Amino acid sequence: MSLLARETLPQPHQAVCVASNDLASRTVTVRLSDLANGYTKMLWREAWRVLRLAEEAGSVSLHPTVWTSAPGVYKAAYAVTGDPVFGGLLKFSFPKGEQSYAELISKPLAASAWIDKSTNRFINVVLKHRQS
């Protein structure tokens, strides 16, 4: 008999995303790229659905907080689900005074999401400046 608990290691899958900025609300909206393959679309829809259900139930334990990182900041803002269009939107609202937001939107944005294939849950979203 082993006293060690067996936990499943995450199986990360990267999804290329599209990010847009709403300056008035200090919110960055992230959606899955139209060029994503069918498997990635399925993972995204399921991860978004699980996050939405957790929000509606008011239970973080159903789905851990999904954070975004920005240049120089590990946990810049957390996600809430937006409209179900494009497989589901993720919205990251940056608090006033958060300097990473000003730095982030100073150049065109690129985004990628990491989804755990073993649990169909978002791991995190990375926001960065788009390469020229």
C-alpha positions in Angstrom: 0.0 0.0 0.0 1.4 3.3 -1.0 0.9 6.4 1.1 1.6 8.7 -1.8 -1.5 10.2 -3.6 -1.5 9.7 -7.3 -2.5 12.8 -9.2 -2.7 13.3 -12.9 -0.1 15.6 -14.3 -1.4 18.4 -16.5 -1.4 17.7 -20.3 -1.0 21.3 -21.6 -2.3 22.1 -25.1 -1.5 25.6 -26.6 -4.3 27.4 -28.4 -3.5 30.5 -30.5 -5.9 33.3 -29.7 -7.0 36.7 -30.8 -6.9 39.5 -28.3 -8.8 42.8 -28.4 -8.7 45.8 -26.1 -11.5 48.0 -24.7 -9.8 51.1 -23.4 -12.8 52.5 -21.6 -13.3 49.4 -19.4 -9.6 48.5 -19.2 -10.6 45.0 -20.5 -8.8 42.7 -22.8 -11.0 40.1 -24.5 -9.5 36.9 -25.7 -11.1 34.4 -28.2 -9.9 31.4 -30.0 -8.3 32.0 -33.4 -10.4 31.2 -36.5 -7.5 29.1 -37.7 -7.6 26.6 -34.8 -8.1 23.0 -35.7 -11.2 21.0 -34.6 -9.5 19.4 -31.6 -8.4 22.8 -30.2 -11.9 24.2 -30.8 -13.4 21.3 -28.9 -11.0 21.8 -26.0 -11.7 25.5 -25.9 -15.5 25.1 -26.0 -15.4 22.6 -23.2 -13.0 24.6 -21.0 -15.1 27.7 -21.5 -18.3 25.7 -20.6 -16.7 24.4 -17.4 -15.6 27.9 -16.4 -19.0 29.3 -17.1 -20.7 26.6 -15.1 -18.3 27.3 -12.2 -19.1 31.0 -12.4 -22.9 30.4 -12.4 -22.6 28.0 -9.4 -20.4 30.5 -7.6 -17.8 27.8 -6.9 -14.2 28.4 -7.7 -13.4 24.8 -6.7 -15.2 23.6 -9.8 -12.6 25.5 -11.9 -9.6 27.3 -10.5 -9.1 31.0 -11.3 -7.7 31.5 -14.8 -5.0 34.2 -14.8 -3.4 36.0 -17.6 0.3 37.0 -17.6 1.5 40.2 -19.3 5.1 41.4 -19.9 6.7 41.5 -16.5 3.7 40.4 -14.5 2.8 36.8 -13.7 -0.8 37.3 -12.5 -2.0 40.5 -14.2 -5.7 39.8 -14.3 -8.2 37.0 -14.0 -10.7 35.7 -16.5 -14.5 35.8 -16.5 -16.5 34.3 -19.3 -17.9 36.6 -21.9 -20.4 35.9 -24.7 -20.5 32.4 -26.1 -19.6 33.6 -29.6 -16.5 32.2 -31.3 -16.7 29.2 -28.9 -16.7 31.6 -25.9 -14.9 34.7 -24.9 -12.6 35.3 -22.0 -12.5 38.8 -20.5 -9.6 40.1 -18.4 -10.3 43.4 -16.5 -7.3 45.2 -15.3 -7.7 47.3 -12.1 -7.0 51.0 -12.2 -3.5 51.9 -11.5 -2.2 48.5 -12.9 0.8 49.6 -14.9 1.0 46.3 -16.8 -2.1 47.3 -18.6 -0.7 50.5 -20.1 2.5 48.6 -21.1 0.5 45.8 -22.6 -1.7 47.9 -24.8 1.1 50.1 -26.0 1.6 47.7 -29.0 -0.6 45.3 -30.9 -1.5 42.3 -28.8 -1.0 38.5 -29.3 -2.4 35.8 -27.1 -2.2 32.1 -26.4 -4.2 30.0 -24.0 -3.0 26.8 -22.3 -5.7 24.2 -21.8 -5.2 21.0 -19.8 -6.2 18.1 -22.1 -6.7 15.8 -19.1 -9.3 18.0 -17.4 -10.6 20.2 -20.2 -9.8 23.3 -18.2 -7.9 26.5 -18.9 -4.5 26.6 -17.3 -3.7 30.2 -18.1 -3.6 32.8 -20.9 -0.5 34.6 -22.0 -0.8 38.2 -23.4 2.2 39.6 -25.2 3.1 42.1 -27.9 2.7 40.8 -31.4 5.9 40.2 -33.3 6.3 42.3 -36.5 
